[in-house]
Amino acid sequence: MDILFNNLSCRLRCSALAICVLVSPAVIATGADSEPVTDEPVTDEPATDESVTDEPASLVIDRIERERAAQDNRAVLLAHKRNYVLPLTYASQPNDDVFVAGSSDFGEDLDNLEIQFQLSLKAPIAEGLFTEQDALFFGFTVQAFWQAYNQEISAPFRETNYEPEIYWATPVPWEILGGDASFVAIGLSHQSNGRSLPFSRSWNRLYAGIAWERWRYVFALKAWWRIPEDDKDDPLDPDGDDNPDIEDYLGNFEFTVAYRKFDHEVAVMLRNNLDSDDNRGAIQVDWTFPMHRRFRGYVQFFNGYGESLIDYDAHIERIGLGILLSDLL
């Protein structure tokens, strides 16, 4: 099983590199799927994907417009981040050490296989605060890791992370690297695993983010500043910082690039602490594809630190397959 996992991991890394590096703008604009040449008059207007496919001219603006059309409907819940269920995930080396050190009943019996799911919703609190199109949102995300196939320890939920946040977002007309900036966001986030010591993990952050689009690629940069907490005199003291070194592993930013074509979406998330002496980070590669009119297929690959709060300082490599309820774009 480890040999198969390593082969799949290698292929996903190669696929992500090919998507990010080898696909040039010229290929995207004039690839094999372009319309045949006709006798229509030649104009100076640049060719766009919209003339070739039925996809919207702007992926981000299309997402925003769909949200605005649904946000006043009380029967509809707005997606914040991805919503998904991965019935099958495989980690090459689960992090047993934290549970052994904490005298957990989990011990060294964690399975490589587990179920992972995420529920992420948001709702507008106020609109038109400073501009005609800005809004203040409340968001809430739950990410769970479930040892559902591990009957030896009664199939427990190994880890659950909760992240409530409040943020302000507005469209902006800026141009970044030749692309159009879609929006900026400023927010406050609390993330914790809701557990008691010695397994408690949490942190509070102020963050700012910006997203822009070019050649049907959507780029997003999010940077944060951790709100300081007092040091602990005793590791089992409930007051103070449960994880003072979390920034050494998760850094202070993440960068995401997503590309959508023919109803397939590929995204790569990069995170790094930018420390040349003790460099740590993470990469996540996501591929979603059509499967059903309401659901989409989803493949997720993660390698690095910070997959979950309990594993923030453990290197995890995992691949998962499942169903996506809401995509990024």
MIROSE-237071 format. One record per residue: x, y, z of N, C-alpha, C in turn; residue in three letters. Coordinates in steps of 0.001 Angstrom, whole numbers, plus 500000, padded with zeros to 6 digits. Example, Ala and Ser with C-alpha at 12.3 -4.5 7.8 and 13.67 -1.06 7.14 Angstrom:
BEGIN
513190494310507800512300495500507800513200496700507800Ala/512850497750507080513670498940507140512900500030507870Ser/
// end
This chain:
BEGIN
500834498783500000500000500000500000500865501262500000Met/502011501237500770502899502410500803503514502676499444Asp/503846501581498700504427501760497374503430502447496453Ile/502164501985496484501123502614495680500933504069496061Leu/500939504348497369500743505732497831501880506627497341Phe/503122506143497426504266506939496987504190507217495492Asn/503751506232494700503617506444493262502558507498492971Asn/501401507406493669500346508399493463500820509785493871Leu/501561509875494981502053511176495456502982511788494425Ser/503875510973493865504822511473492867504091511991491645Cys/503061511247491193502322511670490015501575512970490261Arg/501001513118491453500282514358491747501220515546491779Leu/502438515368492359503395516470492367503750516870490943Arg/503977515892490079504330516176488696503177516876487983Cys/501937516439488248500776517057487615500634518508488038Ser/500835518772489329500710520156489821501759521039489179Ala/503000520539489041504065521321488435503747521599486976Leu/503229520592486281502903520776484871501819521818484687Ala/500832521793485542499715522734485436500190524149485671Ile/501052524335486693501473525684487079502535526257486153Cys/503380525397485538504547525883484819504420525717483316Val/503938524560482858504022524240481447502901524819480619Leu/501750525124481218500618525648480458500796527136480269Val/501129527556479069501416528963478807500155529687478401Ser/500146531040478486498974531799478064498602531536476618Pro/499603531358475748499302531123474342498515529842474146Ala/498873528798474905498158527536474796496718527700475263Val/496540528456476331495191528645476869494312529404475879Ile/494858530416475223494053531252474346493820530623472985Ala/494759529824472493494663529339471121494954527863471040Thr/494466527095472013494734525663472037493915524923471001Gly/493956523579471111493307522734470127491800522861470143Ala/491257523422471233489811523520471317489262524781470679Asp/490109525583470005489674526835469424488773526589468220Ser/487954527616467855487081527529466714487902527541465427Glu/487450526885464346488154526962463078488146528379462539Pro/489129528678461695489239530006461093488094530207460125Val/487464531373460154486349531691459261486705532913458443Thr/485780533318457584486005534476456721485533535766457355Asp/485219535752458661484750536959459323485863537990459342Glu/485512539271459329486532540324459334487416540236460567Pro/488682540545460374489642540531461471489515541828462249Val/489447541741463568489371542924464418490555542953465351Thr/490716544061466018491805544220466978491442543723468355Asp/490190543219468526489764542757469831490497541472470193Glu/491078541374471403491782540157471795490825538984471948Pro/491324537803471597490513536589471743490373536227473201Ala/489235535735473577488999535296474948488406533908474936Thr/488465533259476073487893531930476206486381531960476024Asp/485769533118476292484319533198476196483853532997474767Glu/484730533378473752484375533172472366484501531718471965Ser/485188530913472793485426529518472468484496528606473251Val/484214528951474498483372528112475342482256528960475934Thr/481374528309476648480277529003477309480656529449478711Asp/481904529308479102482321529678480444482341531194480586Glu/482118531717481802482061533169481999483402533828481739Pro/483353535134481405484583535867481139485440535986482385Ala/484812536122483553485540536206484820485003535153485782Ser/485868534262486213485444533198487114485077533741488488Leu/485848534693488992485606535229490329484328536062490357Val/484154536931489359482957537760489318481713536892489167Ile/481821535831488379480692534914488235480334534275489569Asp/481343533891490362481084533310491690480401534334492594Arg/480896535578492575480315536624493419478867536892493031Ile/478581536942491738477214537211491289476270536080491671Glu/476743534833491606475897533716492016475595533781493517Arg/476587534198494302476353534337495736475342535433496025Glu/475467536572495346474552537682495593473124537322495230Arg/472971536486494201471629536083493794470971535160494808Ala/471793534492495634471243533501496570471271533938498025Ala/472011535007498349472266535288499757471034535759500536Gln/470007536262499851468794536697500553467750535597500656Asp/468070534438500113467156533303500174467438532509501448Asn/466488532503502391466709531839503673466794530315503538Arg/466375529794502397466452528349502180467805527919501610Ala/468707528893501385469999528605500782471111528966501764Val/472084528077501922473267528336502732474432528681501814Leu/475109529788502090476220530214501250477493529467501633Leu/478172528918500628479451528253500869480540529293501088Ala/481433529008502013482569529881502297483824529290501650His/484403528287502278485473527524501650484856526284501009Lys/485676525342500602485135524125499999484310523341501024Arg/483261522689500535482492521734501330482637520367500672Asn/483091519389501434483385518100500816483339516969501844Tyr/483270515755501310483407514531502095484389513636501349Val/485438513206502043486417512280501479486276510955502229Leu/485484510018501702485287508753502408486551507917502505Pro/487512508196501641488741507411501637489942508341501556Leu/490721508412502641491999509119502627493051508182503196Thr/494275508353502716495372507497503166496565508368503517Tyr/497027508271504772498227508968505237499351507952505379Ala/500515508273504815501614507310504837502131507059506248Ser/502175508121507082502653507983508456501792508845509383Gln/500706508302509908499872509080510847500677509519512061Pro/500278510660512614501004511228513752500555510573515060Asn/501192509457515407500856508766516653501506509413517872Asp/502620510118517663503438510577518787502662511464519757Asp/501828512355519227501129513301520091500173512580521033Val/499563511499520602498615510777521441499329509876522441Phe/500474509324522049501259508522522983501773509402524117Val/502291510588523741502821511505524761501732512006525689Ala/500502512102525183499398512611526004498606511527526687Gly/499085510299526663498401509164527307496981509013526797Ser/496819509128525481495498508970524884495175507503524683Ser/493891507206524666493472505845524373493792505448522935Asp/494079506471522072494404506158520683495704505348520607Phe/496668505707521456497947505011521475498601504990520112Gly/499175503873519753499848503724518476498975502971517475Glu/497661503015517664496752502217516868496043503008515781Asp/496555504188515427495898504967514387496020504256513043Leu/494917504238512294494914503661510953495461504664509944Asp/496036504132508885496425504991507764495200505516507033Asn/494126504736507036492892505117506355491955505838507318Leu/491355506920506851490323507583507636489448508431506733Glu/488316508863507266487394509741506550487681511185506947Ile/487629512058505973487842513486506236486705514272505590Gln/486187515284506305485164516129505680485277517555506195Phe/484726518474505420484748519893505778483404520519505458Gln/482908521312506409481691522093506247482051523548506476Leu/481789524404505490482203525804505568481100526694505011Ser/480550527563505864479427528419505495479708529869505866Leu/478978530781505241479105532202505575477773532900505361Lys/477651534081505973476430534873505817476801536349505915Ala/476216537195505069476484538633505160475794539236506376Pro/476540540034507126475984540720508293475500542114507929Ile/476293542802507103475955544168506690476552544399505308Ala/475915545302504553476372545612503204476400547126503011Glu/477241547587502063477306549003501744477824549855502880Gly/478806549346503612479332550095504759480189551281504317Leu/481102551044503371482008552098502907481908552313501399Phe/481504551285500669481299551394499231479963550735498898Thr/479531550876497654478234550315497261478269548789497217Glu/479455548192497074479538546750496858480267546000497966Gln/480644546672499052481350545958500115480352545249501025Asp/480889544351501857480028543589502766480844543077503937Ala/480181542932505066480766542333506259480165540942506419Leu/481035539925506545480582538538506592480976537871507905Phe/480165536896508292480544535948509325480692534591508659Phe/481819533936508907482056532621508340482364531603509428Gly/482073530342509132482349529275510089482730528013509321Phe/483872527425509704484385526233509028484684525151510053Thr/484243523938509762484544522761510576485246521745509687Val/486393521273510138487138520232509419487352519061510375Gln/486969517858509932487002516693510820487814515562510206Ala/488509514820511094489312513662510717488799512478511546Phe/488238511498510859487472510437511518488111509081511232Trp/488527508391512290489083507048512180487947506025512062Gln/487142506203511041485913505411510920486162503929510691Ala/487311503584510116487589502185509808488390501494510913Tyr/488651502212511979489485501679513064488581501182514194Asn/488071499976514053487165499415515046487884498999516330Gln/489205498865516283489947498465517474489904499527518562Glu/489729500780518167489628501854519162488272502549519049Ile/487251501802518578485866502269518534485643503428517570Ser/486435503484516497486224504431515387485995505871515862Ala/486944506493516577486718507848517099486986508936516066Pro/486476510125516343486905511312515618488263511715516202Phe/489293511556515410490655511812515891490897513295516145Arg/490361514151515272490604515585515391489488516339514688Glu/489042517437515305488065518334514690488521519768514916Thr/488607520532513848489034521929513934487867522855513635Asn/487730523907514446486643524875514313487251526243514039Tyr/486694526945513046487226528272512721486098529261512437Glu/485650529997513459484759531127513207485593532347512802Pro/485047533173511943485766534373511519484777535445511103Glu/485219536677511177484448537814510699485370538627509804Ile/484854539001508618485731539701507678484933540656506807Tyr/485639541657506319485084542662505410485714542470504047Trp/484906542485502987485407542274501635484791543291500694Ala/485595543712499697485103544666498711485824544454497384Thr/485129544632496265485817544610494967486741545821494832Pro/487818545663494072488750546773493833489139546773492356Val/489456547952491793489771548048490365491264547966490055Pro/492079547514490972493523547516490777493955546486489733Trp/495124546747489135495751545789488234497017545258488887Glu/497144543938488944498303543297489565498917542342488561Ile/500172542588488191500899541724487265500109541493485978Leu/499469542533485506498713542433484267497324541879484417Gly/496943541475485619495615540911485844494713541890486564Gly/493446541570486605492459542412487274492236541913488691Asp/492412542792489668492132542420491054490629542320491244Ala/490192541252491836488764541042492010488259541614493327Ser/488966541336494430488510541848495721489641541774496737Phe/489460542516497819490346542425498974489482542080500181Val/490107541453501178489391541067502395490287541302503599Ala/489688541752504681490387541950505951489527541300507027Ile/490159540461507886489330539745508841490032539337510113Gly/489252538775511015489713538249512293489257536801512387Leu/490195535902512713489904534473512725490360533852514042Ser/489525532959514571489898532111515705489809530665515245His/490868529905515494490860528494515119491307527659516308Gln/490541526602516599490877525740517724490330524350517460Ser/490816523389518260490290522030518135489335521681519270Asn/489020522629520126487997522436521135488288521343522145Gly/489553521084522406489904519990523308490603520532524548Arg/490627519720525593491305520099526831492774519678526750Ser/493556520167527688494973519820527729495153518332528016Leu/496172517709527472497303518277526733497103518327525230Pro/495861518148524755495622518113523315495045519415522774Phe/494932520434523607494363521705523176495309522424522217Ser/494750522919521110495491523713520134494590524852519677Arg/495154526069519600494351527205519142495263528374518805Ser/494719529303517999495397530580517748494399531563517156Trp/494703532842517326493876533935516820494711534749515845Asn/494088535153514722494836535857513688494051537038513118Arg/494755538105512805494259539155511929494831538882510550Leu/493999538958509510494515538627508190494017539619507141Tyr/494748539648506035494359540431504864494648539593503639Ala/493750539669502669493919538875501464493485539632500232Gly/494024539211499090493652539799497814493603538692496777Ile/492671538804495840492545537825494761492497538563493429Ala/493173538005492435493134538588491105493120537472490056Trp/492769537859488822492538536869487781493254537282486500Glu/493869536293485835494535536532484558494597535221483786Arg/494189535280482515494231534107481633493478532916482228Trp/492378533189482893491545532163483525492235531477484694Arg/493342531997485121493951531602486388493480532594487454Tyr/493151532084488615492785532942489744493862532783490811Val/494439533904491237495497533918492236494960534545493517Phe/495346534001494649494910534555495938496086534515496914Ala/496334535644497519497395535755498531496760536183499845Leu/497021535412500900496480535704502224497632535739503220Lys/497764536851503924498807536998504940498150537271506280Ala/498809536840507366498211537019508681499257537396509728Trp/498734537965510814499536538285511989498874537607513182Trp/499632536793513877499068536093515023498973537028516222Arg/497809537047516851497629537841518063498370537141519208Ile/499326537824519852500169537156520863499360536689522075Pro/499840535609522675499281535097523918500397534971524946Glu/500034534961526213501031534847527280501675533465527283Asp/502956533428527621503645532152527763503144531416529002Asp/503291530099528967502873529273530095504061528943530988Lys/503836528986532311504848528498533244504789526980533350Asp/503597526444533162503380524999533234502626524573531978Asp/503110523555531239502428523128530014500973522743530222Pro/500605522338531444499231521938531721498383523078532275Leu/498939524282532309498183525457532742497151525798531667Asp/495864525894532012494853526193530990494976527593530401Pro/495636528520531120495830529880530622497166529965529893Asp/497168530726528801498412530911528061498397530200526715Gly/499542530239526058499684529764524691499866528249524644Asp/498935527555523967499026526095523841500053525667522799Asp/500338526534521839501233526173520733502057527389520321Asn/503054527777521136503804529014520878504629528998519599Pro/504925527821519068505771527744517878504990527451516607Asp/503687527684516591502879527295515436503277528050514176Ile/503740529297514319504161530068513143505430529507512517Glu/506246528780513298507446528153512743507081527083511719Asp/505862526556511809505432525481510923504431525954509871Tyr/503532526869510248502516527350509314502861528688508682Leu/503896529356509185504305530620508604503294531728508819Gly/503344532724507915502459533883508033501724534211506742Asn/501704533260505803500970533516504563500692532192503860Phe/499732532258502922499526531164501981499142531745500631Glu/499571531061499586499328531511498217498621530392497467Phe/497536530742496789496738529755496069496568530187494622Thr/496695529242493707496389529492492304495409528412491855Val/494344528832491158493321527898490680493074528142489204Ala/492791527072488479492514527156487046491303526285486742Tyr/490375526826485979489151526095485646488958526077484135Arg/488690524901483588488483524748482148487624523521481916Lys/486586523671481068485711522559480710485168521837481949Phe/484805522630482968484194522117484189485136521276485036Asp/486427521357484774487445520776485647488167521925486343His/488451521745487621489150522787488378490347522186489095Glu/491492522832488920492727522412489586493238523595490403Val/493618523346491653494134524397492523495352523883493272Ala/496287524796493522497487524481494293497629525534495383Val/497752525100496620497978525991497760499392525775498281Met/500121526872498491501478526822499017501554527625500302Leu/502253527085501283502459527761502564503914527556502967Arg/504556528584503568505958528445503930506307529449505028Asn/507263529071505882507663529985506947508792530923506529Asn/509325530759505304510372531625504755511598531685505650Leu/511901530592506329513076530501507190514093529605506492Asp/515177530196506019516170529420505270516918528435506162Ser/517023528722507457517753527831508359516925526608508751Asp/515617526790508903514751525685509302513445525799508532Asp/513523525532507229512399525788506349511319524715506484Asn/510086525185506651508932524294506726507774524929505967Arg/506893524084505479505745524589504744504813523465504382Gly/503973523723503379503000522720502951502563523014501533Ala/502153521963500842501527522087499528500272521229499524Ile/499208521782498959497972521023498777497541521166497328Gln/497268520050496678496820520024495284495404519467495253Val/494499520191494602493098519791494523492665519690493066Asp/491964518634492757491376518468491429489908518100491608Trp/489028518890491005487593518586491037487110518408489610Thr/486127517533489441485690517182488091484206516843488118Phe/483519516982486975482077516717486942481781515241487191Pro/480730514993487976480344513625488281478828513475488277Met/478140514521488776476680514510488902476243515960488836His/475014516216488464474572517603488306474672518393489610Arg/474636517718490759474738518421492033476080518205492728Arg/476714517075492490477971516756493170479108516663492159Phe/480313516879492680481511516781491861482487515801492494Arg/483301515178491664484356514337492183485495515198492711Gly/486233514680493686487270515487494338488454514600494712Tyr/489637515010494269490890514376494668491731515433495376Val/492221515104496560493020516049497349494334515393497751Gln/495424516121497574496742515655498009497356516716498911Phe/497882516296500056498517517224501006499877516683501404Phe/500863517582501474502187517211501936502780518387502705Asn/503081518178503982503706519234504762503157519327506171Gly/503261520524506734502865520775508115501536521533508161Tyr/500779521310509248499571522083509471498334521554508789Gly/498287520270508482497054519724507902495903519894508878Glu/496177519692510159495213519944511230495970520572512390Ser/495244521108513360495910521761514485496684520759515344Leu/496129519570515558496830518600516395498123518147515721Ile/498173518253514396499345517833513627500139519025513099Asp/499994520202513697500631521387513118502145521246513029Tyr/502760520494513967504212520356513970504663518976513481Asp/503785518253512805504105516920512265503991516958510744Ala/504942516329510078504903516265508622503941515155508191His/502912515541507446501871514610507016501824514574505486Ile/501720513374504947501498513203503518500252512349503350Glu/499263512900502621497966512230502538497360512451501155Arg/496638511445500688495848511570499474494433511103499783Ile/493451511810499212492053511478499486491194511549498244Gly/490113510796498256489177510751497139487762510836497694Leu/486948511713497079485593511837497593484689512690496742Gly/483737513360497405482682514120496748482746515559497221Ile/482624516469496278482652517907496558481263518488496423Leu/480858519274497413479552519926497388479634521351496845Leu/480749522062497127480928523421496619482396523651496334Ser/482677524269495189484047524472494731484516525892495056Asp/485778526184494732486293527526494942485656528523493980Leu/485523528109492706485075529030491659483698528620491126Leu/
// end
